[in-house]
Amino acid sequence: MSLAFDEYGRPFIIVREQQAKERLKGIEAHKAHILAAKTISNIMKSSLGPKGMDKMMVSQDGEVTVTNDGATILENMQVDNQIAKLMVQLSKSQDDEIGDGTTGVVVLAGSLLEQAEGLIEKGIHPCRIYEGYEVACKIAIEHLGSISDSITFSKDDLEPLVKTAMTCLGSKIVNRFHRQMSEIAVKAVVSVADMERKDVNFENIKLEGKEGGKLEDTQLIKGIIIDKGISHPQMPKTIKDAKICLLTCPFEPPKPKTKNSIEITKAEDLKKLGDIEQQYFIDMVQKVKATGANLVLCQWGFDDEANHLLLQNGLPAVRWVGGLDLEKIAMATGGRIVARFEDVSADKLGKAGLVREIGFGTTQDRYLSIEDCPNTNAVTIFVRGGNKMIVEEAKRSIHDALCVTRNLIRDNRIIYGGGSAEISCGLKIASKADEIPTIEQYAVRAFADALDAIPLALAENSGLEPIEALSGVKALQIKENNPHLGIDCNYKNTNDMKAQFVFDTLPGKTQQFLLANQVVKMILKIDDIIKQSGSPDDE
């Protein structure tokens, strides 16, 4: 640090920090990258499996989030390191593509990088390492296909789907009611699924939550619900064979576009003005009533006078309906949104079999449920919970179960969990490594060793001796030639995951291996990319 003066004689301090900084190159740069990725992996490792711990994150605004969903944890972490951000994006990619396995993919990538660090120290070039990883990944994916089972299900027999969803929810906050939640998730997906095309449109599944009540009060509603209620307490709360008028114009007299002033000097003039305003309301109500509508959904509000006239004319109404909700209702009911009362007609009305208001005990909270819509099989999962934190975590958990069920409809092959697939793939890769004559065999063996990170984490989080449990299961798999043996996390006195009904989807596990391998390849290659681009290395 030194003192200098500008051209006007004003002093300023020069801080020289260049000598305190170091530029990392070569192996040291790789180690720095790997350390950042391993740090994220170690944070996530304790959240893996049915006995994994939840993480509590506090935002800058003081909002608390408690979850063990990998994508949510990483999304809420404030990560500055660029390599750590790659791990965050890895988890997000897994969540967007598959919807489950977000924690496992980060743990696997961290383990692969940890093994790569040892190979780099032995002098093996990163290019040779990720080439060996590519070979091992192909062997693992082929082996996953050979040890997979296909499950059969139909709309009358959903038990296999329910059991798979129960495995997904076993590590979530809703695990006390995971049978009920699994059935809700499976029924929701099957309701909107096209079995012939093997496609599921998630746009037709809406997740709504409301604090208050218990988790077991969560229910599946075959229709659309909106966070509104009937505008007047004396209006009917249940409407069958509803004909719905969807308005984006308010129940109020038109306002002049220019500034005007009216001077009233007599009581008769005031009464005349009130009669004219009331006549506007009456005309509006009569135009809607003439179309045959028996329910009005309005995007804007209306005052008590309009509300009273609607009640007198026997026309139930809902005000302040959001634009997005109004569009969904229009698509579901086959109605058209009307912007002017002059355009209201019978052919623009939407239809629904039942519209009812759902209340919550003595509270003022109300929901409007629109069911039996003709143009869609849309469903809503209405989640209840003691507070907002529980409701949000339950919604995230059910979303994972929805994704798992969707994956099974697309591809009905499953493998068995508890780390059994990773152990079996590790044994297969290790046996194939001896057949590789080049230096890549070291990387192939490292990939096999990295797969042990998943069962080791499961055993550690379950309170077992990790190495003892892993070596015991490996010996059993080799002895009995049974790839379904894994870590007994739930203390069922059997390591056979098939007997425990611990299912995992094959597309999810395959994507997990591919994404982890791809990110590891990027991190190992990033030093070469930096050198080619001419930008400075990490400091």
C-alpha positions in Angstrom: 0.0 0.0 0.0 1.3 3.4 -0.9 0.2 7.1 -0.9 0.0 9.0 -4.2 -1.4 12.4 -5.4 -3.5 13.3 -8.4 -3.0 16.3 -10.6 -4.9 18.5 -8.2 -2.8 17.5 -5.2 -5.5 15.3 -3.7 -4.1 12.2 -1.9 -5.3 8.7 -2.6 -4.1 5.2 -1.5 -2.9 2.6 -4.0 -3.4 -1.0 -2.7 -1.1 -3.5 -4.4 -2.5 -7.0 -4.1 -1.0 -8.5 -7.2 1.8 -10.2 -5.2 -0.7 -11.8 -2.9 -2.5 -13.5 -5.7 -1.6 -16.8 -7.3 -2.5 -18.1 -10.7 -3.3 -21.8 -10.6 -2.3 -23.9 -13.6 -2.2 -27.5 -14.6 -2.8 -30.1 -11.9 -3.3 -27.5 -9.2 -6.1 -25.9 -11.2 -7.7 -29.3 -11.7 -7.5 -30.0 -7.9 -9.1 -26.6 -7.2 -12.0 -27.5 -9.5 -12.4 -30.9 -8.0 -12.3 -29.6 -4.5 -15.2 -27.2 -5.3 -17.3 -30.0 -6.7 -16.5 -32.4 -3.9 -17.6 -29.7 -1.4 -21.0 -29.5 -2.9 -21.2 -33.3 -3.1 -20.3 -33.8 0.5 -23.0 -31.3 1.5 -25.6 -33.3 -0.4 -24.4 -36.7 0.7 -26.1 -36.6 4.1 -29.5 -36.0 2.4 -29.5 -39.2 0.4 -31.9 -42.1 1.0 -34.9 -42.7 3.3 -32.9 -41.9 6.4 -31.2 -38.8 4.9 -31.4 -35.5 6.8 -33.3 -32.4 5.8 -31.5 -29.2 5.2 -32.7 -25.8 6.5 -31.9 -22.8 4.3 -32.6 -19.2 5.4 -32.9 -16.7 2.6 -31.7 -13.1 2.8 -35.3 -12.1 3.6 -35.3 -14.5 6.6 -37.6 -17.0 4.9 -36.9 -20.5 6.1 -37.0 -23.6 3.8 -36.7 -27.1 5.1 -36.3 -29.8 2.5 -34.2 -32.8 1.4 -34.9 -32.3 -2.3 -31.5 -32.0 -4.0 -32.6 -29.5 -6.6 -34.3 -27.2 -4.1 -31.3 -27.3 -1.7 -28.8 -26.4 -4.4 -31.1 -23.8 -5.9 -31.3 -21.9 -2.6 -27.6 -22.1 -2.0 -25.6 -19.0 -2.7 -22.8 -20.4 -4.8 -20.1 -18.2 -6.3 -17.6 -20.7 -7.6 -18.1 -21.5 -11.2 -17.5 -25.2 -10.8 -19.9 -25.4 -8.0 -22.5 -23.7 -10.2 -22.0 -26.6 -12.7 -23.0 -29.0 -10.0 -26.1 -26.9 -9.3 -27.0 -26.9 -13.0 -26.4 -30.7 -13.0 -29.0 -31.2 -10.3 -31.4 -28.8 -12.1 -31.0 -30.7 -15.4 -31.8 -34.0 -13.6 -34.9 -32.4 -12.1 -36.1 -31.0 -15.4 -35.5 -34.2 -17.4 -36.5 -36.9 -14.9 -37.9 -35.1 -11.8 -36.1 -37.4 -9.3 -32.6 -38.5 -8.4 -31.3 -34.9 -8.0 -29.3 -35.7 -4.9 -27.9 -39.0 -6.2 -26.6 -37.4 -9.4 -24.6 -34.8 -7.5 -23.1 -37.4 -5.1 -22.1 -39.6 -8.0 -20.5 -36.7 -9.9 -18.5 -35.8 -6.8 -17.4 -39.3 -6.3 -16.2 -39.6 -9.9 -14.2 -36.4 -9.5 -12.7 -37.7 -6.3 -11.5 -40.8 -8.0 -10.2 -38.7 -11.0 -8.1 -36.7 -8.6 -6.2 -39.8 -7.6 -5.6 -40.7 -11.2 -4.4 -37.2 -12.0 -1.8 -37.4 -9.2 -0.6 -40.6 -10.8 0.2 -38.7 -13.9 -2.8 -39.9 -16.1 -4.0 -37.2 -18.4 -7.6 -35.9 -17.9 -8.4 -36.8 -21.5 -7.5 -40.4 -20.8 -9.5 -40.4 -17.6 -12.8 -39.2 -19.2 -12.3 -41.5 -22.1 -12.2 -44.4 -19.6 -15.2 -43.0 -17.9 -17.1 -43.0 -21.2 -16.3 -46.7 -21.7 -17.4 -47.5 -18.1 -20.6 -45.5 -18.4 -21.6 -47.5 -21.6 -20.9 -50.8 -19.7 -23.0 -49.6 -16.8 -26.0 -48.5 -18.9 -26.0 -51.8 -20.8 -25.8 -53.7 -17.5 -28.7 -51.6 -16.1 -30.8 -52.7 -19.1 -29.9 -56.4 -18.5 -30.9 -56.4 -14.8 -34.1 -54.3 -15.2 -37.6 -55.7 -14.8 -40.7 -54.6 -16.7 -43.8 -54.0 -14.8 -47.3 -54.3 -16.2 -50.1 -52.0 -15.2 -53.4 -50.7 -16.4 -56.1 -48.2 -15.3 -57.6 -51.0 -13.3 -54.4 -52.2 -11.8 -52.2 -49.3 -10.6 -50.5 -51.1 -7.7 -47.0 -51.3 -9.4 -47.1 -47.6 -10.1 -48.2 -46.9 -6.5 -45.3 -49.0 -5.1 -42.7 -47.1 -7.2 -44.1 -43.8 -6.1 -44.0 -45.0 -2.5 -40.2 -45.6 -2.9 -39.8 -42.0 -4.2 -41.8 -40.6 -1.2 -40.0 -42.8 1.4 -37.4 -40.2 2.0 -39.7 -37.2 2.0 -41.5 -35.3 4.7 -44.8 -37.0 3.7 -43.5 -40.5 4.3 -46.0 -41.1 7.2 -48.8 -40.9 4.6 -46.8 -42.0 1.6 -49.3 -44.6 0.6 -52.1 -42.0 0.4 -49.9 -39.5 -1.4 -48.7 -42.1 -3.8 -52.2 -43.1 -4.8 -53.1 -39.4 -5.3 -50.1 -38.8 -7.5 -50.7 -42.0 -9.6 -54.4 -41.3 -10.1 -53.6 -37.7 -11.1 -51.1 -38.8 -13.7 -53.3 -41.7 -15.1 -56.2 -39.2 -15.3 -54.3 -37.0 -17.8 -52.1 -39.6 -19.5 -52.5 -40.7 -23.1 -51.7 -44.5 -22.7 -51.6 -45.1 -26.5 -49.0 -42.4 -27.1 -47.3 -43.0 -23.7 -47.5 -39.3 -23.0 -48.4 -37.2 -20.0 -49.3 -33.5 -20.2 -48.3 -32.0 -16.8 -50.2 -28.8 -17.8 -53.4 -30.6 -16.8 -52.2 -31.3 -13.3 -52.4 -28.3 -10.9 -50.8 -28.4 -7.5 -52.5 -26.1 -5.0 -51.7 -25.8 -1.3 -53.3 -24.2 1.8 -51.9 -24.2 5.3 -54.2 -25.3 8.1 -55.4 -28.8 8.5 -53.4 -32.0 8.3 -51.3 -33.7 5.6 -53.8 -36.5 5.4 -56.5 -34.0 4.4 -54.7 -33.7 1.0 -57.1 -34.7 -1.7 -57.4 -35.1 -5.5 -60.0 -33.0 -7.2 -61.1 -33.9 -10.7 -61.3 -30.3 -12.0 -59.8 -26.9 -11.5 -59.8 -25.0 -8.3 -59.1 -21.3 -7.8 -58.4 -19.3 -4.7 -61.7 -17.4 -4.7 -65.2 -17.7 -3.3 -68.7 -16.7 -4.3 -69.0 -12.9 -3.9 -72.1 -12.8 -1.7 -72.8 -15.1 1.3 -76.5 -15.6 0.3 -75.7 -16.8 -3.2 -75.8 -20.6 -3.8 -72.5 -22.4 -3.0 -73.2 -25.4 -5.3 -74.2 -25.1 -8.9 -74.9 -28.2 -11.0 -74.8 -28.1 -14.8 -73.1 -24.7 -14.6 -73.2 -22.4 -17.6 -70.3 -20.0 -17.0 -69.9 -16.5 -18.4 -66.2 -15.4 -18.4 -65.9 -11.6 -18.2 -62.9 -9.3 -18.4 -65.1 -6.2 -18.1 -66.2 -4.9 -14.7 -69.8 -4.5 -13.4 -69.6 -0.7 -13.3 -70.8 2.2 -15.4 -68.3 3.2 -18.2 -65.9 6.0 -17.2 -65.4 8.9 -19.6 -62.0 9.1 -21.2 -61.9 12.9 -20.8 -62.1 14.9 -17.6 -65.6 16.0 -16.8 -67.4 17.6 -13.9 -71.1 17.5 -12.9 -72.6 20.2 -10.7 -75.7 19.0 -8.8 -77.8 21.6 -7.1 -81.1 19.7 -6.5 -82.0 16.4 -4.7 -84.0 15.4 -7.8 -80.9 15.6 -10.0 -78.9 13.4 -7.5 -81.7 10.8 -7.5 -81.9 10.9 -11.3 -78.1 10.3 -11.5 -78.4 7.4 -9.1 -81.3 5.9 -11.2 -79.2 6.2 -14.4 -76.2 4.4 -12.7 -78.5 1.7 -11.4 -80.0 1.2 -14.8 -76.5 0.5 -16.1 -76.1 -2.3 -13.6 -79.5 -3.7 -14.4 -78.8 -3.7 -18.2 -75.5 -5.5 -17.6 -77.1 -8.1 -15.4 -80.0 -8.6 -17.8 -77.6 -9.1 -20.8 -75.8 -11.9 -18.9 -79.0 -13.4 -17.6 -80.5 -13.5 -21.1 -77.8 -15.8 -22.4 -78.8 -18.5 -19.9 -75.7 -18.2 -17.7 -76.1 -19.3 -14.1 -72.5 -18.3 -13.0 -70.4 -15.3 -13.7 -66.6 -15.2 -13.3 -65.2 -11.7 -13.5 -61.6 -10.7 -13.8 -62.3 -7.3 -12.1 -64.2 -6.4 -8.9 -67.6 -4.9 -8.6 -69.2 -2.9 -5.8 -71.9 -3.9 -3.3 -74.7 -2.4 -5.4 -73.8 -4.6 -8.4 -73.3 -7.6 -6.0 -76.8 -7.0 -4.6 -78.4 -6.8 -8.1 -76.7 -10.1 -9.1 -78.1 -11.7 -5.9 -81.6 -10.3 -6.7 -81.5 -11.7 -10.2 -80.3 -15.1 -9.0 -76.9 -14.9 -10.7 -74.0 -16.2 -8.6 -70.8 -14.4 -9.3 -67.1 -14.6 -8.5 -64.8 -11.5 -8.7 -61.1 -10.9 -8.9 -60.4 -14.1 -10.8 -56.8 -14.0 -12.1 -56.1 -13.8 -15.9 -54.2 -17.2 -16.0 -57.0 -18.9 -14.0 -59.6 -17.4 -16.4 -57.7 -18.8 -19.4 -57.4 -22.3 -17.9 -61.1 -22.3 -17.1 -62.0 -21.1 -20.6 -59.9 -24.0 -22.1 -61.4 -26.5 -19.7 -65.1 -25.5 -20.0 -65.0 -24.6 -23.7 -66.1 -21.0 -23.0 -64.8 -17.8 -24.5 -63.6 -14.8 -22.6 -65.8 -11.7 -23.2 -64.4 -8.2 -23.1 -67.6 -6.2 -23.5 -71.1 -6.8 -22.3 -72.4 -6.1 -25.8 -70.6 -9.2 -27.0 -72.1 -11.6 -24.4 -74.0 -14.5 -26.1 -75.1 -18.1 -25.3 -72.5 -19.7 -27.6 -69.6 -18.1 -25.6 -70.6 -19.7 -22.3 -68.5 -22.4 -20.7 -70.0 -25.6 -19.3 -69.1 -27.6 -16.2 -70.9 -30.5 -14.5 -70.4 -29.1 -11.0 -69.1 -25.9 -9.4 -68.9 -25.7 -5.7 -67.3 -23.6 -3.0 -65.1 -25.3 -0.5 -64.8 -23.7 2.9 -62.4 -24.5 5.8 -64.3 -24.7 9.1 -64.7 -21.3 10.8 -62.0 -19.5 8.8 -62.7 -17.2 5.9 -60.6 -19.2 3.5 -62.6 -20.4 0.5 -61.8 -22.2 -2.8 -63.9 -22.6 -5.9 -63.9 -26.0 -7.5 -64.9 -26.4 -11.1 -65.4 -30.1 -11.9 -66.6 -32.4 -14.7 -65.3 -30.0 -17.4 -66.1 -31.3 -21.0 -62.9 -30.3 -22.8 -60.2 -31.6 -20.5 -59.5 -34.2 -17.9 -57.6 -31.7 -15.8 -57.1 -32.5 -12.1 -55.9 -30.6 -9.1 -54.0 -31.9 -6.1 -55.1 -29.9 -3.1 -52.3 -30.1 -0.4 -53.0 -29.3 3.2 -50.5 -28.9 6.0 -49.9 -27.3 9.4 -47.9 -24.3 8.0 -46.6 -22.9 4.8 -43.2 -24.7 5.1 -44.9 -28.2 5.4 -47.3 -27.4 2.5 -44.4 -26.3 0.2 -42.3 -29.4 1.0 -45.3 -31.7 0.5 -45.9 -30.1 -3.0 -42.3 -30.7 -3.9 -42.5 -34.3 -2.8 -45.7 -35.0 -4.7 -44.2 -33.4 -7.8 -41.3 -35.9 -7.6 -43.9 -38.8 -7.3 -45.8 -37.3 -10.4 -42.5 -37.3 -12.4 -41.7 -40.9 -11.4 -45.1 -42.1 -12.4 -44.8 -40.2 -15.7 -41.5 -41.9 -16.4 -43.0 -45.4 -15.9 -45.8 -44.6 -18.4 -43.2 -43.6 -20.9 -40.9 -46.6 -20.2 -42.2 -49.3 -17.8 -38.8 -50.8 -17.0 -37.6 -50.6 -13.4 -34.5 -51.5 -11.4 -34.3 -52.0 -7.7 -33.0 -49.3 -5.3 -31.1 -49.4 -2.0 -27.8 -49.0 -4.0 -28.3 -52.5 -5.5 -28.0 -51.2 -9.1 -24.8 -49.3 -8.3 -23.2 -52.2 -6.6 -24.1 -54.6 -9.5 -22.8 -52.1 -12.1 -19.6 -51.6 -10.1 -18.9 -55.3 -10.1 -19.7 -55.6 -13.8 -17.4 -52.7 -14.7 -14.6 -54.0 -12.5 -14.7 -57.4 -14.2 -14.7 -55.7 -17.7 -11.7 -53.5 -16.8 -9.3 -56.4 -16.9 -10.2 -56.9 -20.6 -9.1 -53.3 -21.5 -5.4 -53.3 -22.6 -4.9 -49.5 -22.6 -4.3 -47.1 -19.7 -8.1 -46.3 -19.7 -8.5 -49.5 -17.6 -7.5 -47.4 -14.5 -10.3 -44.9 -15.2 -12.7 -47.7 -15.7 -11.8 -49.2 -12.3 -12.1 -45.7 -10.8 -15.6 -45.4 -12.2 -16.5 -48.8 -10.6 -15.1 -47.5 -7.2 -17.0 -44.2 -7.6 -20.3 -46.1 -7.8 -19.8 -47.3 -4.3 -20.4 -43.8 -3.0 -24.2 -44.2 -3.3 -24.5 -47.4 -1.2 -21.9 -46.1 1.3 -23.9 -42.9 1.8 -27.1 -44.9 2.2 -25.5 -47.1 4.8 -24.0 -44.1 6.7 -27.2 -42.2 6.7 -29.1 -45.2 8.0 -26.7 -45.6 11.0 -25.0 -48.7 9.7 -21.2 -49.4 9.4 -20.7 -48.2 5.8 -17.8 -50.4 4.7 -19.0 -53.4 6.5 -22.5 -53.1 5.0 -21.2 -52.5 1.5 -18.7 -55.4 1.6 -21.4 -57.7 2.9 -23.8 -56.9 0.1 -21.1 -57.2 -2.5 -20.2 -60.6 -1.3 -23.9 -61.7 -1.3 -24.4 -60.4 -4.8 -21.4 -62.4 -6.1 -22.3 -65.5 -4.1 -26.0 -65.6 -5.0 -25.7 -63.9 -8.4 -28.6 -61.7 -7.4 -28.3 -58.0 -8.6 -31.3 -57.0 -6.5 -29.4 -57.0 -3.2 -28.8 -53.6 -1.6 -28.5 -51.7 1.7 -31.3 -52.5 4.2 -32.0 -48.9 5.1 -35.4 -49.6 6.6 -34.2 -52.5 8.8 -36.5 -55.1 7.2 -34.0 -57.9 7.9 -33.5 -58.6 4.2 -31.2 -57.1 1.6 -33.4 -58.1 -1.3 -34.9 -54.9 -2.6 -37.3 -56.8 -4.7 -38.8 -58.3 -1.6 -38.9 -54.8 0.0 -40.6 -53.3 -3.1 -37.9 -50.6 -3.4 -38.3 -49.6 -7.0 -36.4 -47.1 -9.2 -37.1 -46.2 -12.8 -34.6 -47.2 -15.3 -34.8 -44.0 -17.4 -34.0 -42.0 -14.3 -31.0 -44.1 -13.3 -29.7 -44.0 -16.9 -30.0 -40.3 -17.1 -28.3 -40.0 -13.7 -25.2 -41.9 -15.0 -25.1 -40.0 -18.3 -25.4 -36.5 -16.8 -22.9 -37.2 -14.0 -20.4 -38.5 -16.6 -21.0 -35.5 -18.9 -20.4 -32.9 -16.1 -17.3 -34.7 -14.9 -16.0 -34.7 -18.5 -16.6 -30.9 -18.6 -14.8 -30.2 -15.4 -11.8 -32.4 -16.3 -11.6 -30.6 -19.7 -12.1 -27.1 -18.4 -8.5 -26.3 -17.7 -7.7 -27.0 -21.4 -10.6 -24.8 -22.5 -9.3 -22.0 -20.4 -5.8 -22.3 -21.9 -7.2 -22.3 -25.4 -9.4 -19.3 -24.7 -6.5 -17.3 -23.3 -8.5 -16.2 -20.2 -6.9 -16.3 -16.8 -7.2 -19.4 -14.6 -9.1 -19.5 -11.3 -7.4 -17.7 -8.5 
